[in-house]
């Protein structure tokens, strides 16, 4: 087990207390026990520092003296980020052991370091980098390119011509490169399918959650920038561009040709209309509907907080009469202005 001073030597931060304490894992304040390293990220839980049974803590400078019983602390400005880095040290990904399962179908030349599990299909012309893992029942279409170290969980489908960068993690059930929702309507109502001839191009260090779908471009490409993190069950429409290091939470839907900037944070269940542009460094809270472009960084919200059913019915009754109320206010304002003018003329 690593000593706490060894963790500080590797990851930085300031050590307060006995550096010889050995750490076996990271844990929450409430669940930590002997040999555990816990962290305090939210100040409202500071009271748990004294009751926690952890062997050591990760804390901000303001909380370094709260423990008070001599247990060591790692002092850092961002305990949650520090916790994430320690957790990665304790839980490294399992190594990829190269080899093709006898029940896989591989029609391209692949490096010896690539692992392909049972039932997977790799079509002709695919280019697979070193140390790639392709899980069971994955389908890799013709001409797909996958960069070094990328890992595909079972049942991932990547359509022809799409590109994945290096060190990506693609979770089970993801579909990359399916046709975008592109149709033209005839006068009598019949829909004419528009061929989707673009690709999906995904950068390096991208993670895509389970059952997310990313449509290929209609003419150009759908692009996901380096370091983007995309949660489960998200729909990304054709020709969408997502900037570097943007994070998108589950059940969000993004219509075609939207352009989302870098380092954005988009909450769960957000809806983003087509052909909109969102600036860099924008935060959108959960359940918000974005119906026009956002040109300036900041936090944007458009959801109603929860309330009782009775309150909702009462408030919605007022909303139904909002137009009439606005007309009444305008009439009263005009009438007041007329009375003011009449008074001034006296």
Secondary structure, 3 states (H helix, E strand, C coil): CEEHHHHHHHHCCEEECCCCCEECEEECCCCCCCCEEEECCCHHHCCHHHHCCCCEEEECHHHCCCCCCCCEEEECCCHHHHHHHHHHHHCCCCCCCCEECCCCEECCCCCCCCEECCCCEECCCCEECCCCEECCCCEECCCCEECCCCEECCCCEECCCCEECCCCEECCCCEEEECCCCEEECCCCCEEECCCCCCEEECCCCEECCCCEEECCCCCCEEECCCCEECCCCEECCCCEECCCCEECCCCEECCCCEECCCCEECCCCEECCCCEECCCEEECCCCEECCCECCCEEECCCCCCCCHHHHHHHHHHHHCHHHHHHHHHHHHHHHHHHHHHHHHC
